[in-house]
């Protein structure tokens, strides 16, 4: 029967012909394998791969041994003849032993499965791209003192937070977790307690979404118990129930009775969901809502339909310069970042195997969607590098640090940071957004550790400005799995 040995070139299983041939080829790599050449003093014995190490050699099974030249004359002629006869007898006695040894070796090889003789590691060209291992960012040491002071400030505010809305509670809780505060720290447990107390009547999208930011991140670090998981799922469904029929969100969610929650879940799972929320719209509420709903997958909420409806809105309403307007205000900087986040979510929903097993998206469609993304990044880059002295489009809404066309500069920086980390972009249109931003943020910190930009009508004070600043400095990613979806799309890279 044939036996197997590793091919000396490709190491795949190599079938040794039986009976042996002068030359044969590896069926995998085509390498020519020949029989070992005869030695000068003896005929060839067995087959060996070239140039591998010599294989065990079988003794001849019937050929006469090498002849011994005996002197024709002299007194030692008889002795030499006797020695020759003795040697021949010894050689004949060894033949069965050698044959048994050869049969044992090749038979043992033939009993091995192909997996036993394959190399331990086989390269897979279709494997998921591996993350690059990068050294620690030296900027961490630069910003860490500011982070520590900011965390200390927020912790001091915990006793007074019970009187605040869920939006502040959730944002501060998320920030503390992203800054490395343990999930069982008393400050974190107290925030969770306050959110639970306010949960029954919570209906504002800001409050629901920020609370869900906190619960989603807390769940990643310490899985929520059944009661908190149910609360998180309820928050997500209230947000979805408030989605406007155009696809974006307004200020108001909808508190649902248990039967209404069940009905909404059924429509989401069946693919029959249609947004029917209030008409008043808000882009800042929209970007809070989309990321909160995206994270609600952890709690069993189907998110595909509402988030694709949102992406359709952004594709239909993009300005020629790549921007999007804040409805009724025409503020563009943060609105354009919100659009980019929505289109990132759309990429995952359409092209990742979790949501679309076939991942069959027409090439024309993909190119059009990617063009919208590229135009938006080009617009966002215009704000990176701004100075306070630069002209501002809407002074009543502009910030006090560099006058972004947004509801505050720290708010814009946090929105920009989310786009940067979600898309894994260190540089946007040749500009390093973090190198530009972190010195500005550090300089604006006040001696007691807080930030308070005081940026006009949309000012949230230090309890929102401080979280915005810290989340920027920490480069916090509240949608880590979205970053991974964009990076890999199953086995393929979407965004460089």
Secondary structure, DSSP 4 states (H G I P E B T S, - for coil): --EEEE-TTT-SEEEEPSS--SEEE-TTT--EEEPPPPPSSS---S---SSSPPPP-PPPSSSPPPP----SSSTTHHHHHHHHHHHHHHHHHHHHHHHHHHHHHHHHHHTS-HHHHS-S----TTSPPPPP--PPPTHHHHHHHHHHHHHHHHHHTGGGGGGS-HHHHHHHHHHHHHTT--TTSHHHHHHHHHHHHHTTT--BHHHHHHHHHHHHHHHHHS---HHHHHHHHHHHHHHHHTB-TTS-B-SB-----HHHHHHHHHHHHHT-------S---HHHHHHHHHHHHHGGGGT---HHHHHHHHHHHHHT--TTS--PPTTT---HHHHHHHHHHHHHHHHHHHSTTT-TT----HHHHHHHHHHHHHHHHHHTTTTT--TTS--S-TTT--SSS--SSS-HHHHHHHHHHHHHHTT-SEETTEEHHHHHHHHHHHH--TTS------STT---HHHHHHHHHHHHTT--TTHHHHHHHHHTTTS-S--
